[in-house]
């Protein structure tokens, strides 16, 4: 008769660990579903990123921590039967919190806006081809002046060769359909949400300037600044 109560206790701990894991998984599953829906054009980026990921999924991460604690308690009681599930719940919760924490740090430390240049007063301007593509995308107009506030990046005090411009654009992830002695331009996309960024390099005697502008300026989180720094670094001798 003693075997039945022990088995019942083990079953209860196993069920509790699974419930805790399910609660933990709600946040990452919501974020993944938001991204998947965006990839299949079920909803726009604002709905996927602003609402589902940064609000709903972030809100679910809080009870996810409680779910991890609940699963851990069950795992400690019955390590042999519920320990692996409890461990998975704790690890998944930690990864979820790390992801949102990393996003928070990016937003806090973001430098500049979604339009960054090494010459804010007289930034390089995009070609007619790029401007036509931006118009088709219904991107925000490119202002005459760029935003360099908070983004510490300097121009290159040299006249960069066309090959170096092409190399820098390609290494930074920008497609470069046309590069000449006066510079070049290209378009790149972010990894997760395929958000487009346009980059232009302007070469003058004794000076090379760079400009990176998002077509979708929302929630840039310093991406334009980071891309500008990488592009300048890639072209630096």
C-alpha positions in Angstrom: 0.0 0.0 0.0 3.0 2.3 0.5 3.8 2.2 -3.2 0.6 3.9 -4.2 1.0 7.1 -2.1 4.6 7.5 -3.2 3.6 7.1 -6.9 0.8 9.6 -6.4 3.2 12.1 -5.0 5.6 11.6 -7.8 2.8 12.1 -10.4 1.8 15.3 -8.6 5.3 16.7 -8.7 5.7 15.7 -12.3 2.5 17.5 -13.2 3.5 20.6 -11.2 6.9 20.7 -13.0 5.1 20.4 -16.4 2.7 23.2 -15.4 5.6 25.4 -14.4 7.4 24.8 -17.7 4.2 25.6 -19.6 3.9 28.9 -17.8 7.5 29.7 -18.5 7.1 28.9 -22.2 4.3 31.3 -22.7 6.5 34.4 -23.1 9.0 32.9 -25.6 6.2 31.2 -27.6 4.4 34.5 -27.9 7.5 36.3 -29.1 8.2 33.5 -31.6 4.6 33.5 -32.8 4.8 37.3 -33.3 7.9 36.9 -35.4 6.5 34.0 -37.3 3.3 35.9 -38.1 5.3 38.8 -39.3 7.4 36.6 -41.5 4.3 35.2 -43.2 2.7 38.7 -43.5 -0.1 38.0 -41.1 0.4 41.3 -39.3 2.7 44.4 -39.5 5.9 44.9 -37.6 4.2 47.3 -35.2 1.8 44.7 -34.1 4.4 41.9 -33.9 7.1 44.0 -32.2 5.4 46.7 -30.3 2.4 44.8 -29.0 3.0 41.1 -29.0 6.7 41.0 -28.2 7.4 44.1 -26.1 4.1 44.2 -24.2 2.4 40.8 -24.2 5.4 38.5 -24.2 7.2 40.8 -21.7 4.2 40.8 -19.4 4.1 37.0 -19.6 7.8 36.8 -18.6 6.8 37.9 -15.1 4.5 34.9 -14.3 7.1 32.9 -16.1 9.5 33.5 -13.2 6.9 32.2 -10.8 6.4 29.2 -13.0 10.1 28.5 -12.9 10.1 28.7 -9.1 7.0 26.4 -9.0 8.7 23.9 -11.3 12.0 24.1 -9.3 10.2 23.3 -6.1 8.6 20.2 -7.7 12.0 19.2 -9.1 13.7 19.5 -5.7 11.0 17.3 -4.2 11.2 14.6 -6.8 14.5 15.1 -8.7 14.4 11.7 -10.4 11.0 12.2 -11.9 10.6 16.0 -12.3 14.1 17.3 -12.1 14.8 17.5 -15.8 11.6 19.3 -16.5 12.2 21.7 -13.6 15.7 22.4 -14.9 14.4 23.1 -18.4 11.9 25.6 -16.9 14.6 27.4 -14.9 16.9 27.6 -17.9 14.1 28.8 -20.3 13.1 31.5 -17.8 16.6 32.7 -17.4 17.1 32.9 -21.2 13.8 34.8 -21.6 14.8 37.3 -19.0 18.2 37.7 -20.5 16.7 38.4 -23.9 14.4 41.1 -22.6 17.2 42.5 -20.4 19.5 42.7 -23.4 16.8 44.6 -25.3 16.4 47.0 -22.4 20.1 47.7 -22.3 20.1 48.4 -26.1 17.3 50.9 -25.7 18.9 52.5 -22.7 22.3 52.8 -24.3 21.0 53.7 -27.8 23.1 56.4 -29.3 21.7 58.8 -31.9 18.4 58.4 -33.7 17.4 56.3 -36.7 19.4 58.6 -39.0 23.1 58.8 -38.1 26.0 60.4 -40.0 29.6 61.3 -39.4 28.8 64.7 -40.6 25.4 65.8 -39.1 25.5 69.3 -40.5 26.3 68.3 -44.1 25.5 64.5 -44.3 25.9 62.5 -47.5 22.7 62.3 -49.5 21.2 59.2 -51.1 21.0 58.6 -54.8 17.8 58.8 -56.8 17.7 55.0 -56.9 17.7 54.7 -53.2 15.2 57.5 -52.7 12.9 55.8 -55.2 13.1 52.5 -53.2 12.4 54.4 -50.0 9.3 56.0 -51.6 8.0 52.6 -52.6 8.6 51.4 -49.1 6.8 54.5 -47.8 9.7 55.4 -45.6 10.0 58.6 -43.7 11.6 61.5 -45.7 15.3 61.8 -45.4 16.1 65.1 -43.6 18.7 67.6 -44.7 20.5 67.1 -41.4 21.3 63.8 -39.6 21.1 63.0 -35.9 24.5 62.4 -34.3 23.5 63.1 -30.7 24.7 60.3 -28.5 26.5 58.4 -31.3 30.2 58.8 -31.0 31.5 58.1 -34.5 34.0 60.2 -36.5 34.6 60.6 -40.2 37.6 59.0 -42.0 40.3 61.6 -42.5 41.3 60.1 -45.9 40.0 59.6 -49.4 38.9 56.0 -49.4 39.3 54.0 -52.6 36.2 52.5 -54.3 37.3 49.0 -53.5 37.5 49.8 -49.8 34.0 51.4 -50.0 32.6 48.2 -51.6 34.4 46.0 -49.0 33.1 48.1 -46.1 29.5 48.0 -47.3 29.6 44.3 -48.0 31.2 43.4 -44.7 28.6 45.5 -42.8 25.8 43.7 -44.6 24.8 46.3 -47.1 24.1 45.3 -50.7 26.2 47.7 -52.9 24.8 47.9 -56.4 26.9 50.9 -57.4 30.3 52.1 -56.1 32.5 54.8 -57.7 35.2 57.3 -56.9 32.7 59.5 -55.2 31.5 56.7 -52.8 28.7 54.2 -52.9 25.4 53.2 -51.2 23.7 50.0 -50.2 20.7 48.5 -48.3 20.8 46.0 -45.5 18.3 44.2 -43.4 18.2 43.3 -39.7 18.3 39.6 -38.8 15.0 39.1 -36.9 12.5 41.4 -38.5 14.2 42.2 -41.9 14.0 45.9 -41.2 15.7 47.8 -44.0 18.5 50.3 -43.5 20.1 52.5 -46.2 23.8 53.4 -46.1 25.7 55.9 -48.2 29.4 56.6 -48.3 30.6 60.0 -49.6 34.3 60.3 -50.6 35.9 63.7 -50.9 39.6 64.7 -51.0 41.0 64.1 -47.5 37.6 63.0 -46.0 35.1 60.2 -46.2 31.7 60.5 -44.5 29.1 57.8 -43.8 25.4 58.0 -43.3 23.0 55.2 -42.2 19.3 55.8 -42.1 16.4 53.4 -41.2 13.5 53.2 -43.5 11.4 52.3 -40.5 12.6 54.7 -37.7 10.6 53.1 -34.9 12.4 51.3 -32.1 15.8 51.8 -33.6 17.6 51.1 -30.3 20.9 52.4 -31.6 21.0 50.1 -34.6 21.8 53.0 -37.1 24.6 54.1 -34.8 26.0 50.6 -34.5 25.9 50.1 -38.3 27.6 53.4 -38.8 30.4 52.5 -36.5 30.8 49.1 -38.1 30.9 50.6 -41.6 33.5 53.2 -40.6 35.6 50.5 -38.8 35.4 48.2 -41.9 36.8 51.0 -44.1 39.5 52.1 -41.6 43.0 51.1 -42.7 
